[in-house]
């Protein structure tokens, strides 16, 4: 079939691969926030549990391999590369390599499914900054948010059903996603009833309904809160909620990391390590459902979405308007690529 892009660039957060990477990676991830190395070294200990490496690198490689196979089945055989925000390969280097290889029109796929500043606009800012820094002649279009698709929901339904089959008794189901500041939540999405939290509420309700859960058996909690204590973030924290559920007499819990597309550090540490420990301390039976990962329905959705796109059709005010997914912080927004028109470097 005809495909109008020369390559696909997976745009992701990045993560360390060996222990020596961890502190430089943490400095990159917290740049401009004034966090001293002493604090970064404390947080970096999380990576020690995983050999000094983030699982995001292997999971992204698996995603790219599965997506490439699915696209080839649809008659599309183009390079699929990755460019990261905080660790190698960095996005400017990836863009430079793409341009040197002869690519001129590239489709960007961010490893985040919901519309928000952190999940969408910040990646658009990264793309704009990389184009500006490299001055390469690339036209970049970005795939829009995809959490509210049948394929992503179906993957999470299967994961939840599997977790319920492994759980003890009749568990309480806690859908978990990354917390963000309330101001960022209010500014997320393309406007209207599309904030980050309402997107998640719709997706959780769809997963629960398809899995056969009554409304009184599930809820949403958050993980990975960071930043100044006086700034309000989305709550409740999953660990606080596990303690409350135990106090209420709940004996079994299933967590569903539906806010993530694969096993990032927020999943393997925040849920598999920290929340699992909290559950054990509270005497709760605990099972964590799988992420979408390379589930066939999820990969097929991404492949179909990519195959159907044409230049000029992926932007638009509904998904990437000029004021879409702002950070909620004071001050002017940074330049962001892939808005109402395609982004082009020159």
ChimeraX attribute file (.defattr): number of C-alpha atoms within 10 A of each C-alpha:
attribute: neighborCount
match mode: 1-to-1
recipient: residues
	/A:1	8
	/A:2	9
	/A:3	16
	/A:4	14
	/A:5	22
	/A:6	17
	/A:7	21
	/A:8	23
	/A:9	24
	/A:10	21
	/A:11	26
	/A:12	24
	/A:13	21
	/A:14	23
	/A:15	26
	/A:16	22
	/A:17	21
	/A:18	14
	/A:19	16
	/A:20	11
	/A:21	15
	/A:22	25
	/A:23	17
	/A:24	14
	/A:25	21
	/A:26	20
	/A:27	18
	/A:28	13
	/A:29	16
	/A:30	13
	/A:31	11
	/A:32	8
	/A:33	9
	/A:34	8
	/A:35	13
	/A:36	10
	/A:37	14
	/A:38	9
	/A:39	9
	/A:40	17
	/A:41	14
	/A:42	9
	/A:43	14
	/A:44	18
	/A:45	14
	/A:46	19
	/A:47	20
	/A:48	14
	/A:49	13
	/A:50	16
	/A:51	11
	/A:52	19
	/A:53	21
	/A:54	25
	/A:55	20
	/A:56	21
	/A:57	20
	/A:58	14
	/A:59	17
	/A:60	23
	/A:61	14
	/A:62	15
	/A:63	20
	/A:64	21
	/A:65	13
	/A:66	18
	/A:67	22
	/A:68	20
	/A:69	16
	/A:70	20
	/A:71	19
	/A:72	12
	/A:73	11
	/A:74	13
	/A:75	13
	/A:76	19
	/A:77	16
	/A:78	14
	/A:79	15
	/A:80	17
	/A:81	18
	/A:82	24
	/A:83	25
	/A:84	22
	/A:85	22
	/A:86	21
	/A:87	21
	/A:88	19
	/A:89	16
	/A:90	18
	/A:91	25
	/A:92	23
	/A:93	17
	/A:94	19
	/A:95	27
	/A:96	19
	/A:97	14
	/A:98	23
	/A:99	17
	/A:100	12
	/A:101	10
	/A:102	12
	/A:103	18
	/A:104	19
	/A:105	22
	/A:106	24
	/A:107	23
	/A:108	25
	/A:109	22
	/A:110	21
	/A:111	20
	/A:112	22
	/A:113	21
	/A:114	26
	/A:115	26
	/A:116	28
	/A:117	23
	/A:118	19
	/A:119	20
	/A:120	28
	/A:121	29
	/A:122	20
	/A:123	26
	/A:124	27
	/A:125	18
	/A:126	21
	/A:127	29
	/A:128	21
	/A:129	19
	/A:130	23
	/A:131	24
	/A:132	14
	/A:133	13
	/A:134	16
	/A:135	15
	/A:136	20
	/A:137	19
	/A:138	20
	/A:139	20
	/A:140	28
	/A:141	30
	/A:142	30
	/A:143	22
	/A:144	22
	/A:145	20
	/A:146	18
	/A:147	22
	/A:148	16
	/A:149	14
	/A:150	16
	/A:151	20
	/A:152	27
	/A:153	23
	/A:154	20
	/A:155	23
	/A:156	31
	/A:157	25
	/A:158	20
	/A:159	23
	/A:160	28
	/A:161	17
	/A:162	15
	/A:163	22
	/A:164	22
	/A:165	12
	/A:166	14
	/A:167	18
	/A:168	16
	/A:169	12
	/A:170	14
	/A:171	21
	/A:172	22
	/A:173	24
	/A:174	23
	/A:175	27
	/A:176	24
	/A:177	23
	/A:178	19
	/A:179	21
	/A:180	24
	/A:181	18
	/A:182	17
	/A:183	16
	/A:184	21
	/A:185	24
	/A:186	21
	/A:187	21
	/A:188	31
	/A:189	30
	/A:190	21
	/A:191	16
	/A:192	8
	/A:193	12
	/A:194	20
	/A:195	21
	/A:196	23
	/A:197	23
	/A:198	15
	/A:199	18
	/A:200	21
	/A:201	14
	/A:202	14
	/A:203	23
	/A:204	25
	/A:205	18
	/A:206	18
	/A:207	24
	/A:208	23
	/A:209	13
	/A:210	16
	/A:211	17
	/A:212	11
	/A:213	14
	/A:214	10
	/A:215	10
	/A:216	8
	/A:217	12
	/A:218	18
	/A:219	17
	/A:220	22
	/A:221	22
	/A:222	24
	/A:223	23
	/A:224	16
	/A:225	16
	/A:226	11
	/A:227	12
	/A:228	8
	/A:229	8
	/A:230	6
	/A:231	10
	/A:232	13
	/A:233	20
	/A:234	19
	/A:235	17
	/A:236	15
	/A:237	20
	/A:238	24
	/A:239	20
	/A:240	14
	/A:241	19
	/A:242	27
	/A:243	17
	/A:244	13
	/A:245	18
	/A:246	17
	/A:247	11
	/A:248	9
	/A:249	9
	/A:250	17
	/A:251	19
	/A:252	21
	/A:253	26
	/A:254	24
	/A:255	28
	/A:256	27
	/A:257	28
	/A:258	30
	/A:259	23
	/A:260	21
	/A:261	24
	/A:262	24
	/A:263	22
	/A:264	21
	/A:265	19
	/A:266	20
	/A:267	26
	/A:268	19
	/A:269	18
	/A:270	20
	/A:271	23
	/A:272	17
	/A:273	14
	/A:274	16
	/A:275	24
	/A:276	21
	/A:277	16
	/A:278	19
	/A:279	21
	/A:280	13
	/A:281	12
	/A:282	16
	/A:283	14
	/A:284	23
	/A:285	17
	/A:286	24
	/A:287	25
	/A:288	26
	/A:289	22
	/A:290	23
	/A:291	23
	/A:292	26
	/A:293	20
	/A:294	20
	/A:295	19
	/A:296	17
	/A:297	18
	/A:298	24
	/A:299	24
	/A:300	18
	/A:301	18
	/A:302	21
	/A:303	21
	/A:304	14
	/A:305	13
	/A:306	22
	/A:307	18
	/A:308	12
	/A:309	16
	/A:310	14
	/A:311	18
	/A:312	12
	/A:313	14
	/A:314	23
	/A:315	21
	/A:316	17
	/A:317	15
	/A:318	14
	/A:319	22
	/A:320	27
	/A:321	19
	/A:322	19
	/A:323	16
	/A:324	21
	/A:325	28
	/A:326	24
	/A:327	23
	/A:328	16
	/A:329	11
	/A:330	6
	/A:331	7
	/A:332	8
	/A:333	14
	/A:334	15
	/A:335	15
	/A:336	21
	/A:337	29
	/A:338	29
	/A:339	23
	/A:340	17
	/A:341	19
	/A:342	18
	/A:343	21
	/A:344	20
	/A:345	19
	/A:346	10
